[in-house]
Amino acid sequence: MLCFVGNMRAVILFSIIACLMVSAQAGGKSEKYSYLDLSLYQIYPRSFKDSDGDGIGDLRGIIENIDHFIEAKVDVIWSSPINPSPMIDFGYDISNFTDIDPVYGTLEDFRELVKAAHAKNLKVVIDFVPNHTSTKHPWFLKSLQGIEPYKDYFVWHEGKVLENGTRVPPNNWMSNIAGGAWEWRDERQAYYLHQFTVEEADLDFYNENVINEMKDVVRFWLKEGVDGLRVDAAMFLCEDLQFRDEPRSYETDDPTDKNYLAHIYTNNLLETYKVIQGWRDVMNEFDKDLIMTTEAYTDLNSTIKYYKYGADFPFNFKLITDVNKDSKAADFKNVVDSWMNNMPTGRTPNWVVGNHDRNRIAARFGPKRARAITMMTLLLPGIGVTYYGEEIGMTDAYISWEENQDPEGCLAGPEKYLSQTRDPERTPFQWDNSTAAGFSTNPKTWIKVNENYKTLNLAAEKKDENSVWTMYLKLATLKQSPNFKQTKLNTKLLSDNVFAFSREHKKYGSVYAVINFSEQEDIVDLSAFNNVPKKLYTYYATDGITSLPKTTIKDIKKVKVPATGFLVLIKPDSKFGVL
């Protein structure tokens, strides 16, 4: 929306957001359209910007750099957890759901962030981590002592006694991180369930007190002005009341691997969906448009089901889980088509390609393909999710065993930690080539800065016409065009190596994105799409590293697509309000 500024931008953006946030199917007030285009940006607070020189990112660092989101054409910012925490799992082990951890600032700082964001027409979404608490949380400490009503706030079980008198866990359930999911406590003479680290105890969502407590947490943050919640680990909320053993999955022969079992009694139970619907009902108590999205790495049907139980859009991880650097053009077409074809009518699609739990795009796809994947998230219809740093093409850093901090890496041990640690994708944002990449005045940061920051940083990329940032800005500008948001999607496999999709509108024109997934140049016929103009203008083109000169394509039946590159083609007289 580069050509719209000031009040006009505010009015247009507000109206778009308003349409998106509410849905009759989610218990809201009006119909939702399926082809709205918004950009959601994930902030990992520890690594975004340090304002006080302690080497850890904080809320004031976000506030002071709020204009970065405006420049990147972002509509919604989402923050990973900022609640008080012992930081065993870097904030996902929460010890107080209704406050801010001092390492990030204060509740007043958070209020200032919300105010600053809203002043820029940005929406603020925060992480809501309901499945478990830290074992340092007052609820758990009271539950441990058997104090009512907290005694049954968590999933406790006395276990089984074998014939030899040995007491063992009640079943074979496994932690999502490593090992068994049960931990014995002498104080209760019982085991508690932990589907993540042993320091994260699962809440019992069959307990009405727990249900009401967590609804009050939702109300607290909505009253603080947040515009929505990203529900963490949504699929784990409820477990089988009979505590039955889970069957073998036969995906692996390693009994220590979490995929050794089919998690039919701990994931995606119907009761879980009903709990989530309860939070949507709480949102509907407020006279404002609010977002709910859910995180669940699960099969397509189970993911899509969250649409029906209050989620505006369940996160779509298929561009993470179903494709890789060796995938073919047909694989990418299948990922797009399967989501669009299975999504309920009139809902909003979304595309997630990276986050704090997964290697960066460049690490998974290679730097050339990474650009094409980024383009897809920006130009496919719906919500495009950008993990901090991906707008400049940040790469994974090498973290040695001695430097590793992530609990998943630590539990894997020195021989396997590299395949499990999430530290490489969590390094500080690379602002410039100064001390600590401009992230902090302190050269000793909480986790080391990627060594490539001297050349790979935002300041340098702003001066480079071939940079990822320059590409991102160009495509994000197109995404933000109001007319582009009204176009319809059409996908085609133009050859064994080329996947293409169009965004079409009879009145405003069409945009064609053409991606070559091979190492060889390909020539394709765009007339496979309906009503393609005889002449097309190159809005953006790259061979994967270098942006190519703008050209006019006069023969749509013989379009050259560079090796490992992509083209974004536009009708010369289209009305998308872009530069």
N, C-alpha and C positions, 0 to 999 in steps of 0.2 A: 504494500500500500504506500509506496514511496511518494506517489504524486498527491496523496492526501495528508494533510498536516493539521496541527492544532485541533480545534474543536471538531472539525469534520472527522478527523481520525478517531477521536474519542467516541463520537456518536456511532460511527460505523462499527467500531470494535465492540462497543457495548451491545449493540443490537445482535451482532454475531454470537457473542458469548451467551446472551440471553436465550437465543434459540437453542444453543447447544446444551445448556445445563439442565433444562427441564424436559421431562418426558412422561407422557401419560402411562407408558408401559412400566416406568420406574416409580410410579406413584406420584408423578409431578403434575404440573398444571396444563401443559400444552404438548402438541405433537412435536417430535424431533425430526429434523431432516438428516439424511444420511451422508451428504456430500459437503459438509462444512469442513473448512480447512483451518486448523489452528496449530501453532507450534508450542509444545510443552518442553520446558528445559529443566533437567534434573540437576540440582545443586548438591554436591557432596560437601557439606559445610566445613569439615576439617581441612579440606584441600582447595577451597575456592579462593579465599583472600584473608590473610591475617592482618588485622588492624593494629594490634598492640605489641607485636614483636616477640610473642612467646613461641612462635613457630607452628601454631595451630590456627587454622581458619576460624572465623567467628562471624556473628551476625552483623557487627559493624562493618566488617569487610565486604559483606554482601550489600549493605546499605550504601556504602561509599562507591560501589561499582554498579549501581542499579541501571545506569545508562548503557552498560554493556548489553543488557537484555533488549533494550529498545533498539540499539544499533543492529542487533542480530535478528530483529523482527519477531521477537518472542511474544507470545500472548499470555502464557501461564508459566509461572515458576513453581517448581516442586522441590521441597527440601527433604533430604534424608533426616533421620531422627536428631533432634536437638534437646531432648528431655534429659533430666539428670540420670546418670548411669555410671556404674563402676567401669564401663568401657571395656569389659571383657570381650564383647562382640561389637565394639565401637558404636555404642548407642542403641543397639537393638535389644540390649538387656537393660530395660528401663526400671528405675527405682522410684520414679514419681512421674505419673502421666500428665500432670497439670502444672509443670514448671519448666524452666530452662536450665540446662546444665551450665554452671559458672564458666566452664571453659569456652562456651559460646557467647556468654553475656547474661543478660537478665530478661525477665518478662517485659520490662519496659523497652529494652532494645528490640524485642520481637514486635511489640506494638508499633514501634517506630518503623520497623521494616515493612509491616503491613500498610501503614500509612503512606510510606514512600512509594511502595509498589502501586497502591491504588491511585496515587497522584499521577502516576505514569500510565494508568489504564492497564496495569498488569494484575492478573489474578494470582493468588497465593494458595498453593496446596501444600499440605504437610503430611509426613508419614504418620500413620496411625498403626501402632504395633500391638494388636490385641491378643494374639495367641498366647503370649507368655509374659512374665515379668522377670526381672532380676531376682535372684534368691536373696538379695539385699533389700528388696521392696518390703515395706512394713506389712503388707498383706501376707507375704510368705512367712515372714518372721513370726507373725501371730498365728498363722496356720500351723507352723511347725510346733508351736506350744499348745495347739488345740483350743485356742481362744475363739469363742463364738463372736460374730457369725463367720469369721475367717477360716474356721477349721476346715470347711469343705470348699474353699475358694479354688483349690487346686486339685488335680487328679491324683489321688492317693490310692494305694492298694497294698494290702498286707502281704501279697505274694502267695506262693505255693510252698508247702513243706513236702520235701521228698521223703521216700521211705527211710532213708538214712538219717532223717532229721534235719537235713540242710534246707534252709529257706532260699528260694530263688524268685526272680521276677515272675509276675503273673502270666506273661506271654513272651513271644519272640519279637515284639515291636522294636524297630531300630530308630536311632536318631538320624535326622537328616544330614548331620555332619559326620559323625563317626561312632561306631559301636552301638550298644544297646540304648534303649530310650528310658530305662528305669534306674533311679538312684536311691539307695537305702539311706534312711535317716533314723538313727537310734532314738532321737527325741520323740518321734511319732511311732516308732516300731512299724514303719511302713516305707514303701517305695513311692517316690513321686515321679510323674511322667515329665520328660523333657525331650521334645522332638528336635531341639537344637542343642546348644552347649549345655553341659551339666549345670551351669550357672543360670540357665533360663528355664524356669518351671512353668509348665503348661497350666493355664487357667481352665476351670471346669465350666464350660458354657451350657451345661444342663442345670446349673445353679442360678436361680432367678436373681439372687443378690449380685452375682457376677454380671449377669446381663444388664441389670440396672446401673451398676457401677460404671460399666463401659459406655453405656448410653450417656451417662453424666459427663464422661470424659469428652465424648463427641460434642455435647452441648457447650462444655467449657470453651473449646477451641473455636466453635462457631460464634460464640459470643465475643471472642477475642478478634473476630473479623476475618478468619480464614475463609477461603472460597471453596474449600473442598478437602477431601482426604484421599490418600492412596493407602488402601488397606493391605498391610504387609502380611505375607504368608497366609493368605485367605483360606487356602484349601485345608489347613491343619486344625481349624478351630474345634471341631467336634470329633469324638472317637466312638468306636463301638462300645455300647454299654455292657455287652457280654464279655468284653476283653478277649475275644477269640484270636488265636494265632493267625498271622497272615500267611498266605500260601507262597510257594516259590514262584518267582517270575520266569526263571530259566533264561534271563538276559545275561547272567554271568554265573560263573562257578565259584566266585569269591564270596564266602559267607560274611565277610566284613564289609562288603560293598552294600550301600543302601539299596541299590537296584537288585540285590539278591532276592528281595521279597516284592510281591505285588501288594501295594499298600491300599487294599480295599477296605480296611477297617480303620484307617487313620486319615484318609484323604477324601475330600469332596463328598462327605456324607450330606444327605438332604438337610439335616439339622444345621449344618454349616451355612447353607444358602439362606435358611430362614433367619439365622442370626444377622447376616448381612442385610437382609431386607429390613430388619428392625432398625438398623442404623440409617437406612434411607428414610424410614418413617420419622426418625428424629430430625433428619434434615428438612423434611417437609413441614416441621413445626415452625420453621423460620421463613419469613417473608422475603426471601432472596434466592437467587439462582445459584445452586451449589453443585460441585462436581464430586462424584465418587468413582474411583477406579480401583481395581483389585489386582493383586499379584498372585498368580498361581501358575507354576510350571507344570502343566498337566495336558491331557489330550484335548483335542479341539472341541469335542462335544461338551466336556466338563467346563472348559473355559467359556465357551459361548453361553452356557447356562447362566453365568453371572449376570448377563444382560437382563435376564428375566427376574432377577432378585435384587434389583436396586442399583446395579452398577451402570453408570453412564457409558463406560467402556472398560471391559476387562482387558488388562494389558495383553497384547498380542505379541508373543515371543517367538513366533515361527521364523522370523528372519534371524533369530539367534540359534534356535534348536534344530531347525529343519534344513538349513543350508550352510555351506562352508566354502572354503577357497577352491574346492574341487567340484562344486555343484555346477550343473549345466543350466542353460537358459530355461529349459523346460521345468527344472526344479523351482526356479524363481517364479515362473508363471503359475505353477501349481500352488505355491505359498499364497500368492495374491488372490487367485481365484477361489481357493478353498475357504479363505476368510470371508470374502465378499459373498460367496454363494451360501454360506452357512449362517451368516449374521442375520438376526431378525430384521424384517423389513422396517425401514424408517429409522434405523439406529446408526450410530457413528463408528466407523472403523478406526483403527489405530495401528501404528507401526513402530515397534521398539527394536532398535538394533544394538543397544549397549546400555549398561548400567554398572553400578558398583559391585555387582556379583559376577560379571562376565568380562573376559578379555576385551580390550578395545577393538574397534572395527578393523584397524590396520593389522592387528595381530592375527585376527581370525580370517580375514579375507586377502591380506596383502594391501599395500598402499594404493595400488592402482584400482583394484576392485572396490576398495573402501570408498572411493569417491562416488562410484556408481551407486553403491548401497545408500550413501548419504543422500544422493539425489532422489532415490526412490522414496525415502522417508519424507522428503519435503514435497514431492509432487504427486504422490499417491493421495487419494482422497482421505480426509479425516484428520486425525491427530497424529502429527509427526513428533516423535519424542527424541530429544537431543540430550545425551549425557554430557555433562560439562567437559570441555576440552575437545569434543568431537568436531566442533565448529572450526577448529584450527588443525584437525588431524593429529591430535596427540597420540603417541604410541605407548605401548606397555614399557615400563622400565624393568630392568633386571634387578631383582631383589634376591640377595644371597640368603642362605639358610640363617646366618647369624643376624641378618637385618630383618628377617620375616617377623611380622607382628600379627597377622591375621590368624584367628584361632583354627580355621579350616586347614591352613598350611601347617600350623604347629602340630595339630593332631595327626596329620599325615606322616610326619617324620621327615628327616633330612633327605631320604631317597625319593620320596613321592611328593614333597611339598610343592614343587614347581607346578605340578598338574592341579593342585588344589588351592593354593594361595590366591587371594583376591587383592593382595597388595599392589601388583604391577599396574592395575587400572585405577588406583586410588591416589596416585602421586599428585603433588600440587599443580594447580593451573599455571601454565607458562605464559605470563603476561609480557615479559621482555627479557633482555639478556643481562639484566643487572643481578645483584645478589639474590639467591634463591628464586631466580626466574621472575622477580618482581612480586612474588607471592608474599614474601615476608622480608623485613629488614634483618631478620635473624638468619644467619647462614645454616643454623642447625634446626631443621624443620622436623615435624613429628614423624614424617617418613621422607626419605631422600627425594630430591628433585630429579627428574629424568635428566640424564647427562646430555641429551640432545637439545636442551633448552636454549643454548647460545644461538642456534640457527632456527629452531622450531619454536616460535613464540608469536603472540598476537601482534606485537608492535612490528616485527619484521614482515609478517604476512599482510599487514595493511598496505605495505609498500610494494608488494609482489603481485602482479596481475595473474600469475600462475598458481597462487597459493590456494589452499583449501578454504581459507577464510573468504577470499575473493569469490570463489565458486559458491560457497555457502550463502553469501550475501546476495548474490545474483539470483539464486534459486529461491531463497526465502522471500525476496521482493516479489517474485512471481506468485508464490504461494499466498502472499498477503493481499493480492489484488482481489477486490470484492467480486468482480466478474468471474475470475478463475474459480472461486468457491462454488459457483453454480454449474460447473461443467460435470459431465458424466464420464464414468470410466469405461474404457474398452481395452481389452488385452489381446495380444497376438504373439504367436511364436513365428517369427519371420524366417528363421532358418534354424539349424541345429544349434547355432551359437548365439543367435540374436533374439532377445526378448524385448518387446516393445509394448508400450501402453499409451493410450491417448486420453486426453481430457477434453471432451467435445461439447460445444454449445452452438446451436444454429445461428443465434444472433451475434454472439461475441467472438466466434471463431474457435479454433482448436489448438491444443498443444500436443506434440508427439515426443515421447521420450523413448529413445532407441539405444539399447545397451548390448554391446558385444562382449560376451564372456569367454572369448578365445584369444589366443596370442597372435592370430592372423586377421588382417583386414577382411571384412565381409561386405558384400554388396547385396542389398535387400530391396524388396518391392513394397513400398508403402501403400500401394493401391489395395492391399489386403484390408485396409480400413475403409469404411464407407465415406464417400463424399470428401476425399482428400483434395485440397486445393492443388492446382497444377503447379503452383510455385510456393515454396516455403522458405522462410528466413531462419538462419541459425541463431537462435537466442543464446545458446551456450553449447560449446563442444569441447571435448578433451580426449586426449589419447591415454588418459589415466594419470598423467603427471602434468602435462602442458596444456593450457587452454589454446584451442585452435582459432585461427582467424574467422571472423564472421563472414559467412558466405550465403549466397542465394542458391537454393536447390531448384533447378529447372526441370529435372526429370525424376519424378517421384518413384519411377519403376527401377531406377538404378542409383540408389542412395548408398554411398560409401560410408561404412562405419569403421572407425579406426580400431586396431587391435586393443583389447582391454580398455576401450574407451566408450564414450556415450555421446549422443547428440540430443539436444532439446530443440525441437523445431517448432516454429510458430508461424501462423498465417501473417503475411506482411501487414495487413490492415486490421489485425485483431484488436480488440478493445479491452485489454487487460490492465491498462493503466500502469505499465512498467516502463523502465528506461532501457 
